[in-house]
């Protein structure tokens, strides 16, 4: 999936998307999604000690990447590990947005519905990752 072309920063960095309406303090919200592999070699030393540290590290890296690049927008890294843990920014965002949706809809289960959908998407993504890994490993075996 490619980033939208209309929201490039002055240095060429482009987040995955942005709101068309103002989010907070007169600024639009821009986001960049990352799904780090919980068992990836670069994260396994972190995730073996504490759940969610791969998402936290990925979030920190995204914040550094976009620091000052989008001055007219508020930036949010959305980082969810393949096995489900989220960083604090992502978790807080989903809590806030689902609370607003619940108030509008009158249904207090909106957070549950959102997390259920995200979980289903992650399961599909994990399936693709596992199948691709199996294919890569099968190519080397004769």
N, CA, C and O atoms as a MOPAC input file, in Angstrom:
PM7 MOZYME 1SCF
protein

 N      0.84400 1    -1.16600 1     0.00000 1
 C      0.00000 1     0.00000 1     0.00000 1
 C      0.89500 1     1.23600 1     0.00000 1
 O      1.85600 1     1.30500 1     0.76700 1
 N      0.59500 1     2.18900 1    -0.83500 1
 C      1.39400 1     3.39600 1    -0.93300 1
 C      0.79800 1     4.51300 1    -0.09300 1
 O     -0.40800 1     4.56500 1     0.14900 1
 N      1.67700 1     5.40200 1     0.34300 1
 C      1.24900 1     6.55800 1     1.10600 1
 C      0.55600 1     7.54600 1     0.18000 1
 O      0.85900 1     7.59900 1    -1.01100 1
 N     -0.38400 1     8.34000 1     0.72700 1
 C     -1.05300 1     9.34600 1    -0.09800 1
 C     -0.05700 1    10.39500 1    -0.57700 1
 O      0.88600 1    10.73500 1     0.13800 1
 N     -0.26500 1    10.90200 1    -1.77500 1
 C      0.70200 1    11.82100 1    -2.38000 1
 C      0.55600 1    13.26100 1    -1.91000 1
 O      1.50200 1    14.03500 1    -2.05600 1
 N     -0.56900 1    13.65000 1    -1.35900 1
 C     -0.80100 1    15.05200 1    -1.03800 1
 C     -0.30200 1    15.52000 1     0.30800 1
 O     -0.46000 1    16.69900 1     0.62400 1
 N      0.29300 1    14.66000 1     1.12100 1
 C      0.68500 1    15.08900 1     2.46000 1
 C      2.16900 1    14.88500 1     2.73200 1
 O      2.56100 1    14.58900 1     3.86000 1
 N      2.97600 1    15.03800 1     1.72200 1
 C      4.42200 1    14.88800 1     1.90300 1
 C      4.97000 1    16.05500 1     2.70900 1
 O      4.57900 1    17.20500 1     2.50900 1
 N      5.87100 1    15.74400 1     3.61100 1
 C      6.55600 1    16.77800 1     4.37300 1
 C      7.61700 1    17.42400 1     3.49200 1
 O      7.91200 1    16.93700 1     2.40100 1
 N      8.18500 1    18.52100 1     3.97300 1
 C      9.20400 1    19.23700 1     3.19000 1
 C     10.43300 1    18.37700 1     2.91700 1
 O     11.17400 1    18.65300 1     1.97300 1
 N     10.66400 1    17.34700 1     3.71700 1
 C     11.83400 1    16.48600 1     3.52100 1
 C     11.49500 1    15.19500 1     2.77400 1
 O     12.32300 1    14.28700 1     2.69600 1
 N     10.27900 1    15.11200 1     2.22500 1
 C      9.89800 1    13.95100 1     1.42700 1
 C      9.26100 1    12.81100 1     2.20100 1
 O      8.80400 1    11.84200 1     1.59600 1
 N      9.22000 1    12.90200 1     3.52100 1
 C      8.59400 1    11.84200 1     4.31800 1
 C      7.08200 1    11.96000 1     4.19600 1
 O      6.52700 1    13.05800 1     4.22800 1
 N      6.42200 1    10.80900 1     4.05500 1
 C      4.97000 1    10.82200 1     3.92800 1
 C      4.34500 1     9.82400 1     4.88900 1
 O      4.68200 1     8.64100 1     4.85600 1
 N      3.44100 1    10.28200 1     5.74400 1
 C      2.72400 1     9.34800 1     6.60800 1
 C      1.71100 1     8.55300 1     5.79600 1
 O      1.46500 1     8.85700 1     4.62800 1
 N      1.12700 1     7.53500 1     6.41600 1
 C      0.17000 1     6.67800 1     5.71600 1
 C     -1.15000 1     7.37800 1     5.42700 1
 O     -1.83300 1     7.02800 1     4.46400 1
 N     -1.52100 1     8.35900 1     6.24200 1
 C     -2.78300 1     9.04400 1     6.01300 1
 C     -2.95100 1    10.23000 1     6.93200 1
 O     -2.12900 1    10.47400 1     7.81600 1
 N     -4.04700 1    10.97900 1     6.71000 1
 C     -4.35900 1    12.10800 1     7.58900 1
 C     -5.85700 1    12.37700 1     7.53100 1
 O     -6.54500 1    12.00200 1     6.58200 1
 N     -6.33700 1    13.04000 1     8.58200 1
 C     -7.74700 1    13.40000 1     8.62300 1
 C     -7.98700 1    14.59400 1     7.71200 1
 O     -7.08600 1    15.40300 1     7.48800 1
 N     -9.18500 1    14.70100 1     7.19600 1
 C     -9.55800 1    15.84700 1     6.37800 1
 C    -10.16100 1    16.95300 1     7.23200 1
 O    -10.23300 1    18.10900 1     6.81400 1
 N    -10.59200 1    16.58400 1     8.43000 1
 C    -11.13000 1    17.57200 1     9.35800 1
 C    -10.11300 1    17.79600 1    10.47400 1
 O     -9.23200 1    16.96600 1    10.70200 1
 N    -10.24400 1    18.91100 1    11.15500 1
 C     -9.31400 1    19.22200 1    12.23600 1
 C     -9.48100 1    18.22500 1    13.37300 1
 O    -10.60100 1    17.86200 1    13.73200 1
 N     -8.37700 1    17.79200 1    13.92800 1
 C     -8.39400 1    16.78900 1    14.98600 1
 C     -8.34500 1    17.45500 1    16.35200 1
 O     -9.22500 1    17.24700 1    17.18700 1
 N     -7.30600 1    18.26000 1    16.57200 1
 C     -7.15700 1    18.90600 1    17.87300 1
 C     -6.29700 1    20.15600 1    17.69500 1
 O     -5.35900 1    20.17200 1    16.89900 1
 N     -6.63000 1    21.18700 1    18.44200 1
 C     -5.86900 1    22.44500 1    18.44100 1
 C     -5.71800 1    23.03100 1    17.03400 1
 O     -4.68200 1    23.61100 1    16.70900 1
 N     -6.75200 1    22.87800 1    16.20300 1
 C     -6.73100 1    23.45000 1    14.86300 1
 C     -5.81300 1    22.75300 1    13.88300 1
 O     -5.45800 1    23.31800 1    12.84800 1
 N     -5.42500 1    21.52400 1    14.20100 1
 C     -4.50800 1    20.76800 1    13.33800 1
 C     -5.14000 1    19.43900 1    12.94000 1
 O     -5.88700 1    18.82900 1    13.70600 1
 N     -4.82000 1    19.00800 1    11.72600 1
 C     -5.25600 1    17.68800 1    11.26600 1
 C     -4.37300 1    16.62400 1    11.90700 1
 O     -3.27900 1    16.91800 1    12.38800 1
 N     -4.85300 1    15.40200 1    11.90700 1
 C     -4.10200 1    14.27300 1    12.45600 1
 C     -3.49000 1    13.47900 1    11.30800 1
 O     -4.19300 1    13.07600 1    10.38100 1
 N     -2.19400 1    13.25800 1    11.37000 1
 C     -1.49600 1    12.39700 1    10.40900 1
 C     -1.03600 1    11.15900 1    11.16200 1
 O     -0.64700 1    11.24300 1    12.32700 1
 N     -1.08000 1    10.00500 1    10.49200 1
 C     -0.66000 1     8.77100 1    11.15400 1
 C      0.21300 1     7.94200 1    10.23200 1
 O      0.18600 1     8.08500 1     9.00900 1
 N      0.97800 1     7.08000 1    10.85500 1
 C      1.81100 1     6.13300 1    10.12400 1
 C      1.70900 1     4.80900 1    10.87900 1
 O      2.00900 1     4.74100 1    12.07100 1
 N      1.28700 1     3.77300 1    10.18500 1
 C      1.03700 1     2.46900 1    10.80700 1
 C      2.24700 1     1.56000 1    10.64300 1
 O      2.84200 1     1.47900 1     9.56800 1
 N      2.59900 1     0.88000 1    11.72400 1
 C      3.66600 1    -0.11300 1    11.70800 1
 C      3.18000 1    -1.33600 1    12.46500 1
 O      2.57700 1    -1.21900 1    13.53100 1
 N      3.44800 1    -2.51400 1    11.90500 1
 C      3.09600 1    -3.77800 1    12.56300 1
 C      4.39500 1    -4.57600 1    12.72700 1
 O      4.73500 1    -5.40500 1    11.88300 1
 N      5.11800 1    -4.31300 1    13.83100 1
 C      6.38200 1    -5.03200 1    14.02300 1
 C      6.14500 1    -6.49400 1    14.38400 1
 O      5.16600 1    -6.83200 1    15.05100 1
 N      7.04000 1    -7.34300 1    13.94100 1
 C      6.96100 1    -8.76900 1    14.25800 1
 C      7.44900 1    -9.03100 1    15.67000 1
 O      8.59600 1    -8.73300 1    16.00400 1
 N      6.58400 1    -9.58400 1    16.49000 1
 C      6.91800 1    -9.85400 1    17.88600 1
 C      8.16100 1   -10.72700 1    18.00500 1
 O      8.97400 1   -10.52700 1    18.90800 1
 N      8.31500 1   -11.69400 1    17.10100 1
 C      9.44400 1   -12.62400 1    17.16100 1
 C     10.55900 1   -12.28100 1    16.17100 1
 O     11.47400 1   -13.07900 1    15.96600 1
 N     10.48600 1   -11.10600 1    15.56100 1
 C     11.53200 1   -10.69900 1    14.62000 1
 C     12.86000 1   -10.57200 1    15.36200 1
 O     12.90300 1   -10.17700 1    16.52700 1
 N     13.92400 1   -10.91100 1    14.67300 1
 C     15.25200 1   -10.91600 1    15.29300 1
 C     15.59300 1    -9.57300 1    15.94300 1
 O     16.22600 1    -9.53300 1    16.99800 1
 N     15.17300 1    -8.48100 1    15.31300 1
 C     15.51300 1    -7.15900 1    15.85500 1
 C     14.73700 1    -6.81700 1    17.12500 1
 O     15.13800 1    -5.91500 1    17.86000 1
 N     13.62300 1    -7.52400 1    17.39900 1
 C     12.80200 1    -7.21400 1    18.56900 1
 C     12.78800 1    -8.31100 1    19.63000 1
 O     12.37100 1    -8.05500 1    20.76000 1
 N     13.22600 1    -9.51200 1    19.30400 1
 C     13.03300 1   -10.64700 1    20.20600 1
 C     13.70200 1   -10.43700 1    21.56900 1
 O     13.19400 1   -10.92600 1    22.57800 1
 N     14.82500 1    -9.72200 1    21.61900 1
 C     15.45400 1    -9.44600 1    22.91800 1
 C     14.55100 1    -8.57800 1    23.79600 1
 O     14.56800 1    -8.70100 1    25.02000 1
 N     13.76600 1    -7.70500 1    23.17100 1
 C     12.83500 1    -6.85500 1    23.92000 1
 C     11.57300 1    -7.61100 1    24.30300 1
 O     11.15500 1    -7.59400 1    25.46100 1
 N     10.96800 1    -8.27700 1    23.32000 1
 C      9.67100 1    -8.92100 1    23.55200 1
 C      9.77800 1   -10.15000 1    24.43900 1
 O      8.77900 1   -10.57800 1    25.01700 1
 N     10.97100 1   -10.72800 1    24.56000 1
 C     11.13100 1   -11.87600 1    25.45300 1
 C     11.11900 1   -11.43100 1    26.91100 1
 O     10.91200 1   -12.24700 1    27.80900 1
 N     11.34100 1   -10.14000 1    27.15100 1
 C     11.36500 1    -9.61000 1    28.51500 1
 C     10.03700 1    -8.99000 1    28.92600 1
 O      9.61300 1    -9.10500 1    30.07500 1
 N      9.38400 1    -8.32700 1    27.96500 1
 C      8.13300 1    -7.64000 1    28.29000 1
 C      7.25500 1    -7.51100 1    27.04900 1
 O      7.72700 1    -7.13700 1    25.97500 1
 N      6.00200 1    -7.81800 1    27.21000 1
 C      5.04600 1    -7.73600 1    26.10800 1
 C      4.88800 1    -6.28800 1    25.64600 1
 O      4.79100 1    -5.37200 1    26.46200 1
 N      4.86200 1    -6.09600 1    24.33800 1
 C      4.58500 1    -4.78400 1    23.77600 1
 C      5.78900 1    -3.90300 1    23.51200 1
 O      5.63800 1    -2.79900 1    22.98800 1
 N      6.98700 1    -4.36500 1    23.86500 1
 C      8.16000 1    -3.51100 1    23.67800 1
 C      8.53000 1    -3.31100 1    22.21200 1
 O      9.13300 1    -2.29400 1    21.86900 1
 N      8.18800 1    -4.24500 1    21.35100 1
 C      8.44100 1    -4.04300 1    19.91800 1
 C      7.57600 1    -2.90100 1    19.39400 1
 O      8.04200 1    -2.08100 1    18.60300 1
 N      6.32600 1    -2.84300 1    19.82700 1
 C      5.43400 1    -1.75500 1    19.41600 1
 C      5.93200 1    -0.42100 1    19.97000 1
 O      5.89200 1     0.59700 1    19.28000 1
 N      6.39700 1    -0.43200 1    21.20800 1
 C      6.92300 1     0.79000 1    21.81200 1
 C      8.16000 1     1.27600 1    21.07000 1
 O      8.28600 1     2.47000 1    20.79800 1
 N      9.06600 1     0.37800 1    20.74300 1
 C     10.28700 1     0.74900 1    20.00400 1
 C      9.92100 1     1.29300 1    18.62400 1
 O     10.46800 1     2.30600 1    18.18800 1
 N      8.99300 1     0.61800 1    17.93400 1
 C      8.57500 1     1.07800 1    16.60600 1
 C      7.93000 1     2.46200 1    16.68800 1
 O      8.14500 1     3.30400 1    15.81500 1
 N      7.14600 1     2.69300 1    17.73200 1
 C      6.51400 1     3.99600 1    17.93400 1
 C      7.56600 1     5.08000 1    18.14300 1
 O      7.48400 1     6.15800 1    17.55300 1
 N      8.54600 1     4.79000 1    18.98100 1
 C      9.62900 1     5.75500 1    19.21900 1
 C     10.36800 1     6.08300 1    17.92000 1
 O     10.71500 1     7.23800 1    17.67200 1
 N     10.60500 1     5.06500 1    17.09900 1
 C     11.29900 1     5.27500 1    15.82100 1
 C     10.46800 1     6.14300 1    14.87200 1
 O     11.01500 1     6.99500 1    14.17100 1
 N      9.14500 1     5.92700 1    14.84900 1
 C      8.27300 1     6.74000 1    13.98800 1
 C      8.24100 1     8.19300 1    14.45900 1
 O      8.26300 1     9.11800 1    13.64600 1
 N      8.19000 1     8.38500 1    15.77500 1
 C      8.17500 1     9.74900 1    16.31000 1
 C      9.46200 1    10.47400 1    15.92500 1
 O      9.41900 1    11.63800 1    15.52600 1
 N     10.59600 1     9.80400 1    16.03900 1
 C     11.87900 1    10.40700 1    15.63000 1
 C     11.88200 1    10.70300 1    14.13100 1
 O     12.36600 1    11.74900 1    13.70000 1
 N     11.34200 1     9.77800 1    13.34600 1
 C     11.33400 1     9.94500 1    11.89000 1
 C     10.56000 1    11.19100 1    11.47200 1
 O     11.00700 1    11.93400 1    10.59800 1
 N      9.40500 1    11.42400 1    12.08600 1
 C      8.54000 1    12.52700 1    11.67400 1
 C      8.68200 1    13.77200 1    12.54000 1
 O      7.95300 1    14.74300 1    12.33700 1
 N      9.59500 1    13.76700 1    13.49300 1
 C      9.77400 1    14.90500 1    14.38200 1
 C     10.04300 1    16.18200 1    13.58000 1
 O     11.06800 1    16.29800 1    12.90800 1
 N      9.12600 1    17.12100 1    13.65700 1
 C      9.27700 1    18.39600 1    12.96100 1
 C      8.97800 1    18.37000 1    11.47500 1
 O      9.01900 1    19.41400 1    10.82500 1
 N      8.67600 1    17.20200 1    10.91900 1
 C      8.44300 1    17.09600 1     9.47300 1
 C      7.06700 1    17.58500 1     9.04400 1
 O      6.89000 1    18.04400 1     7.91600 1
 N      6.10500 1    17.48800 1     9.93600 1
 C      4.72900 1    17.87200 1     9.60500 1
 C      4.25400 1    18.94100 1    10.59100 1
 O      3.41500 1    18.65000 1    11.44400 1
 N      4.76900 1    20.16300 1    10.49600 1
 C      4.46800 1    21.18300 1    11.50400 1
 C      2.99900 1    21.59200 1    11.57800 1
 O      2.54600 1    22.05700 1    12.62400 1
 N      2.25400 1    21.43200 1    10.50100 1
 C      0.85100 1    21.84400 1    10.51100 1
 C     -0.08000 1    20.72000 1    10.95300 1
 O     -1.29600 1    20.90300 1    10.99700 1
 N      0.48400 1    19.55800 1    11.28100 1
 C     -0.33000 1    18.40000 1    11.66300 1
 C      0.14000 1    17.81300 1    12.98100 1
 O      1.30000 1    17.95300 1    13.37000 1
 N     -0.77500 1    17.16200 1    13.65000 1
 C     -0.41300 1    16.37300 1    14.82600 1
 C     -0.10500 1    14.96900 1    14.32300 1
 O     -0.89200 1    14.39900 1    13.56800 1
 N      1.01800 1    14.40900 1    14.72500 1
 C      1.42600 1    13.09400 1    14.23900 1
 C      1.14300 1    12.01800 1    15.27600 1
 O      1.38700 1    12.21000 1    16.46700 1
 N      0.61900 1    10.86900 1    14.80500 1
 C      0.35100 1     9.72600 1    15.67100 1
 C      0.93200 1     8.46500 1    15.04500 1
 O      0.50400 1     8.05800 1    13.96500 1
 N      1.90500 1     7.84000 1    15.71100 1
 C      2.34800 1     6.53200 1    15.23600 1
 C      1.34700 1     5.48400 1    15.71400 1
 O      1.00600 1     5.44600 1    16.89600 1
 N      0.88200 1     4.64900 1    14.81600 1
 C     -0.01200 1     3.55300 1    15.19300 1
 C      0.81100 1     2.28100 1    15.07700 1
 O      1.12300 1     1.82700 1    13.97600 1
 N      1.16000 1     1.71200 1    16.22600 1
 C      2.05100 1     0.55100 1    16.26800 1
 C      1.38800 1    -0.58300 1    17.03500 1
 O      1.12400 1    -0.47700 1    18.23200 1
 N      1.12500 1    -1.67000 1    16.31800 1
 C      0.50700 1    -2.85900 1    16.89800 1
 C      1.35900 1    -4.05000 1    16.49500 1
 O      1.58400 1    -4.28400 1    15.30800 1
 N      1.83600 1    -4.80300 1    17.48200 1
 C      2.63400 1    -5.98200 1    17.16700 1
 C      1.76700 1    -7.03300 1    16.48400 1
 O      0.54400 1    -7.03700 1    16.62600 1
 N      2.41400 1    -7.91500 1    15.74900 1
 C      1.70300 1    -8.98000 1    15.03000 1
 C      0.84600 1    -9.80500 1    15.99100 1
 O     -0.24900 1   -10.23500 1    15.62800 1
 N      1.33300 1   -10.02800 1    17.20800 1
 C      0.56800 1   -10.82200 1    18.17700 1
 C     -0.40300 1    -9.99000 1    19.00500 1
 O     -1.05800 1   -10.52900 1    19.89700 1
 N     -0.51500 1    -8.67200 1    18.73100 1
 C     -1.56100 1    -7.87800 1    19.34200 1
 C     -1.18800 1    -6.73400 1    20.25300 1
 O     -1.92800 1    -5.75100 1    20.28400 1
 N     -0.07700 1    -6.78400 1    21.01300 1
 C      0.20800 1    -5.65700 1    21.90900 1
 C      0.38200 1    -4.34600 1    21.14500 1
 O      0.91400 1    -4.31700 1    20.03500 1
 N     -0.08300 1    -3.25700 1    21.77500 1
 C      0.01500 1    -1.91800 1    21.18100 1
 C      0.89200 1    -1.04000 1    22.05900 1
 O      1.08600 1    -1.31800 1    23.24300 1
 N      1.41600 1     0.01500 1    21.46900 1
 C      2.12400 1     1.00700 1    22.27800 1
 C      1.08700 1     1.91100 1    22.94900 1
 O     -0.09800 1     1.84900 1    22.62200 1
 N      1.52700 1     2.73900 1    23.87300 1
 C      0.60500 1     3.60700 1    24.63100 1
 C     -0.13800 1     4.59500 1    23.74000 1
 O     -1.33100 1     4.82900 1    23.93600 1
 N      0.56000 1     5.18000 1    22.75700 1
 C     -0.08800 1     6.15000 1    21.86200 1
 C     -1.25700 1     5.51700 1    21.11800 1
 O     -2.33600 1     6.10300 1    21.02300 1
 N     -1.03500 1     4.32600 1    20.59600 1
 C     -2.06500 1     3.62500 1    19.82700 1
 C     -3.23400 1     3.24100 1    20.72000 1
 O     -4.39400 1     3.45400 1    20.36700 1
 N     -2.92200 1     2.67700 1    21.87200 1
 C     -3.96700 1     2.26300 1    22.81000 1
 C     -4.80500 1     3.46000 1    23.25300 1
 O     -6.03300 1     3.38300 1    23.29500 1
 N     -4.14300 1     4.55700 1    23.58100 1
 C     -4.86100 1     5.76700 1    23.98800 1
 C     -5.73400 1     6.31900 1    22.87600 1
 O     -6.85400 1     6.76700 1    23.12300 1
 N     -5.22200 1     6.28600 1    21.64600 1
 C     -5.99500 1     6.75700 1    20.50100 1
 C     -7.26700 1     5.93200 1    20.32900 1
 O     -8.35600 1     6.48600 1    20.17700 1
 N     -7.12700 1     4.60300 1    20.35400 1
 C     -8.30600 1     3.75300 1    20.19300 1
 C     -9.29000 1     3.93500 1    21.34600 1
 O    -10.50200 1     3.91500 1    21.13200 1
 N     -8.78600 1     4.11100 1    22.55300 1
 C     -9.67600 1     4.37300 1    23.69100 1
 C    -10.47200 1     5.65200 1    23.47300 1
 O    -11.68700 1     5.67000 1    23.66700 1
 N     -9.78000 1     6.73700 1    23.06500 1
 C    -10.45900 1     8.02300 1    22.86300 1
 C    -11.47100 1     7.96000 1    21.72600 1
 O    -12.61100 1     8.40200 1    21.87300 1
 N    -11.05100 1     7.41400 1    20.60400 1
 C    -11.93500 1     7.41000 1    19.43600 1
 C    -13.15400 1     6.51900 1    19.67700 1
 O    -14.26800 1     6.86300 1    19.28000 1
 N    -12.94100 1     5.37500 1    20.32800 1
 C    -14.06600 1     4.47300 1    20.60900 1
 C    -15.00400 1     5.06100 1    21.65900 1
 O    -16.20900 1     4.81500 1    21.62100 1
 N    -14.45900 1     5.83500 1    22.59200 1
 C    -15.31000 1     6.50700 1    23.57800 1
 C    -16.22700 1     7.50400 1    22.87900 1
 O    -17.41900 1     7.57400 1    23.18000 1
 N    -15.66800 1     8.28100 1    21.93800 1
 C    -16.48200 1     9.24400 1    21.18500 1
 C    -17.54000 1     8.53100 1    20.34000 1
 O    -18.68200 1     8.98300 1    20.25700 1
 N    -17.16100 1     7.43000 1    19.72300 1
 C    -18.11900 1     6.66400 1    18.91500 1
 C    -19.21800 1     6.10200 1    19.80300 1
 O    -20.38900 1     6.11500 1    19.42100 1
 N    -18.85400 1     5.60700 1    20.98900 1
 C    -19.84500 1     5.05800 1    21.92300 1
 C    -20.83900 1     6.12000 1    22.36400 1
 O    -22.03400 1     5.84600 1    22.47800 1
 N    -20.35500 1     7.32500 1    22.60900 1
 C    -21.24400 1     8.41900 1    23.00900 1
 C    -22.23000 1     8.72000 1    21.88700 1
 O    -23.42100 1     8.90600 1    22.13800 1
 N    -21.73900 1     8.76700 1    20.65400 1
 C    -22.61000 1     9.04500 1    19.50200 1
 C    -23.60200 1     7.92000 1    19.23500 1
 O    -24.77900 1     8.16600 1    18.97000 1
 N    -23.11100 1     6.67400 1    19.31000 1
 C    -23.95900 1     5.53600 1    18.94900 1
 C    -24.84900 1     5.07700 1    20.09600 1
 O    -25.89000 1     4.45900 1    19.87400 1
 N    -24.43300 1     5.38100 1    21.32300 1
 C    -25.17600 1     4.89800 1    22.48100 1
 C    -24.84600 1     3.45800 1    22.83300 1
 O    -25.48200 1     2.87500 1    23.71100 1
 N    -23.86100 1     2.87500 1    22.16200 1
 C    -23.47300 1     1.48500 1    22.40800 1
 C    -22.09200 1     1.45900 1    23.06400 1
 O    -21.09900 1     1.85800 1    22.45600 1
 N    -22.04400 1     0.99200 1    24.29700 1
 C    -20.78500 1     0.98800 1    25.05300 1
 C    -19.81400 1    -0.09300 1    24.58800 1
 O    -18.69300 1    -0.16700 1    25.09300 1
 N    -20.22200 1    -0.92800 1    23.63900 1
 C    -19.36300 1    -2.02500 1    23.17400 1
 C    -18.48200 1    -1.64800 1    21.98100 1
 O    -17.83700 1    -2.52400 1    21.40300 1
 N    -18.43800 1    -0.39200 1    21.60500 1
 C    -17.68000 1     0.03000 1    20.41900 1
 C    -16.19900 1    -0.33500 1    20.50900 1
 O    -15.60600 1    -0.74800 1    19.51200 1
 N    -15.59200 1    -0.18800 1    21.69200 1
 C    -14.17900 1    -0.54800 1    21.85200 1
 C    -13.99300 1    -2.04000 1    21.59300 1
 O    -13.04800 1    -2.44600 1    20.91700 1
 N    -14.88800 1    -2.84100 1    22.12800 1
 C    -14.82700 1    -4.29100 1    21.90900 1
 C    -14.91500 1    -4.60800 1    20.41600 1
 O    -14.15000 1    -5.42800 1    19.90900 1
 N    -15.84000 1    -3.96500 1    19.71600 1
 C    -15.99800 1    -4.21400 1    18.28200 1
 C    -14.72800 1    -3.81800 1    17.51300 1
 O    -14.27400 1    -4.55000 1    16.63400 1
 N    -14.16900 1    -2.66600 1    17.85000 1
 C    -12.95300 1    -2.20300 1    17.16500 1
 C    -11.79400 1    -3.16700 1    17.41400 1
 O    -11.08700 1    -3.53900 1    16.47800 1
 N    -11.59800 1    -3.57000 1    18.66300 1
 C    -10.49700 1    -4.48600 1    18.98200 1
 C    -10.70900 1    -5.85300 1    18.33300 1
 O     -9.74600 1    -6.50900 1    17.93700 1
 N    -11.94700 1    -6.27700 1    18.22500 1
 C    -12.25700 1    -7.54600 1    17.56100 1
 C    -11.87700 1    -7.47600 1    16.07900 1
 O    -11.29600 1    -8.41700 1    15.53800 1
 N    -12.20700 1    -6.36300 1    15.43000 1
 C    -11.84200 1    -6.18900 1    14.01700 1
 C    -10.32900 1    -6.12100 1    13.83300 1
 O     -9.78400 1    -6.73200 1    12.91300 1
 N     -9.66000 1    -5.38700 1    14.69700 1
 C     -8.19800 1    -5.28800 1    14.61200 1
 C     -7.57000 1    -6.65700 1    14.82400 1
 O     -6.62400 1    -7.02000 1    14.12500 1
 N     -8.08200 1    -7.41200 1    15.77100 1
 C     -7.57000 1    -8.75900 1    16.03500 1
 C     -7.73400 1    -9.66200 1    14.81300 1
 O     -6.83100 1   -10.42700 1    14.47700 1
 N     -8.87500 1    -9.57100 1    14.15600 1
 C     -9.11200 1   -10.37600 1    12.95000 1
 C     -8.13700 1   -10.00200 1    11.83400 1
 O     -7.61900 1   -10.87400 1    11.13700 1
 N     -7.89400 1    -8.71200 1    11.67100 1
 C     -6.94400 1    -8.25600 1    10.65000 1
 C     -5.54200 1    -8.76300 1    10.96700 1
 O     -4.82500 1    -9.21800 1    10.07600 1
 N     -5.15100 1    -8.68400 1    12.24200 1
 C     -3.82200 1    -9.16900 1    12.63900 1
 C     -3.67800 1   -10.66900 1    12.40200 1
 O     -2.61400 1   -11.13600 1    11.99500 1
 N     -4.75000 1   -11.42700 1    12.65500 1
 C     -4.69500 1   -12.87500 1    12.41400 1
 C     -4.48700 1   -13.17100 1    10.93500 1
 O     -3.71000 1   -14.05700 1    10.57900 1
 N     -5.17700 1   -12.43400 1    10.07700 1
 C     -4.98700 1   -12.62400 1     8.63100 1
 C     -3.56100 1   -12.26200 1     8.22200 1
 O     -2.93800 1   -12.96700 1     7.42800 1
 N     -3.05400 1   -11.16700 1     8.76500 1
 C     -1.69200 1   -10.72900 1     8.46100 1
 C     -0.67600 1   -11.76700 1     8.93600 1
 O      0.27400 1   -12.08100 1     8.21900 1
 N     -0.87300 1   -12.29500 1    10.13100 1
 C      0.03100 1   -13.30900 1    10.67000 1
 C      0.01500 1   -14.55500 1     9.79600 1
 O      1.05800 1   -15.16600 1     9.56600 1
 N     -1.15300 1   -14.93200 1     9.31100 1
 C     -1.26500 1   -16.09300 1     8.42300 1
 C     -0.42200 1   -15.88800 1     7.16300 1
 O      0.30300 1   -16.79100 1     6.74600 1
 N     -0.51600 1   -14.71900 1     6.56700 1
 C      0.27100 1   -14.41100 1     5.37300 1
 C      1.76300 1   -14.47100 1     5.69700 1
 O      2.54400 1   -15.03000 1     4.92700 1
 N      2.15700 1   -13.90000 1     6.82900 1
 C      3.57500 1   -13.91700 1     7.22300 1
 C      4.08100 1   -15.34100 1     7.39300 1
 O      5.17100 1   -15.67300 1     6.92600 1
 N      3.30000 1   -16.18400 1     8.05800 1
 C      3.70900 1   -17.57100 1     8.29100 1
 C      3.80800 1   -18.32300 1     6.97000 1
 O      4.78100 1   -19.04200 1     6.74000 1
 N      2.81600 1   -18.16700 1     6.10100 1
 C      2.84600 1   -18.86200 1     4.81200 1
 C      4.02400 1   -18.41000 1     3.95300 1
 O      4.67400 1   -19.23500 1     3.31200 1
 N      4.30000 1   -17.11800 1     3.93200 1
 C      5.44500 1   -16.62800 1     3.16200 1
 C      6.75600 1   -17.16300 1     3.72900 1
 O      7.66500 1   -17.51100 1     2.97500 1
 N      6.85500 1   -17.23100 1     5.04900 1
 C      8.06000 1   -17.75400 1     5.68000 1
 C      8.24200 1   -19.23200 1     5.34700 1
 O      9.36100 1   -19.68600 1     5.10700 1
 N      7.14500 1   -19.97700 1     5.33500 1
 C      7.21900 1   -21.39900 1     4.98900 1
 C      7.68000 1   -21.57200 1     3.54400 1
 O      8.49100 1   -22.45000 1     3.25000 1
 N      7.16500 1   -20.73300 1     2.64200 1
 C      7.57200 1   -20.80100 1     1.23400 1
 C      9.04800 1   -20.46600 1     1.07100 1
 O      9.75600 1   -21.12800 1     0.31200 1
 N      9.51500 1   -19.44600 1     1.77700 1
 C     10.92800 1   -19.07000 1     1.69600 1
 C     11.82900 1   -20.19300 1     2.19800 1
 O     12.86500 1   -20.48400 1     1.60100 1
 N     11.42600 1   -20.81700 1     3.29600 1
 C     12.22600 1   -21.90500 1     3.85500 1
 C     12.15700 1   -23.15400 1     2.99600 1
 O     13.12900 1   -23.90600 1     2.92700 1
 N     11.02800 1   -23.38900 1     2.33800 1
 C     10.87900 1   -24.57000 1     1.48100 1
 C     11.74400 1   -24.45000 1     0.23000 1
 O     12.20400 1   -25.45900 1    -0.30400 1
 N     11.96700 1   -23.21900 1    -0.24200 1
 C     12.79500 1   -23.01300 1    -1.43500 1
 C     14.23200 1   -23.46200 1    -1.22100 1
 O     14.88700 1   -23.91700 1    -2.15900 1
 N     14.72300 1   -23.33900 1    -0.00400 1
 C     16.10700 1   -23.70500 1     0.27600 1
 C     16.31500 1   -25.17900 1     0.55400 1
 O     17.45600 1   -25.63500 1     0.62600 1
 N     15.22400 1   -25.94800 1     0.71300 1
 C     15.31900 1   -27.37700 1     1.03200 1
 C     15.14300 1   -28.18900 1    -0.23900 1
 O     14.21500 1   -27.95200 1    -1.01300 1
 N     16.05300 1   -29.16500 1    -0.45700 1
 C     15.91500 1   -30.02000 1    -1.64300 1
 C     15.82100 1   -31.45900 1    -1.24700 1
 O     15.70000 1   -32.33000 1    -2.10800 1

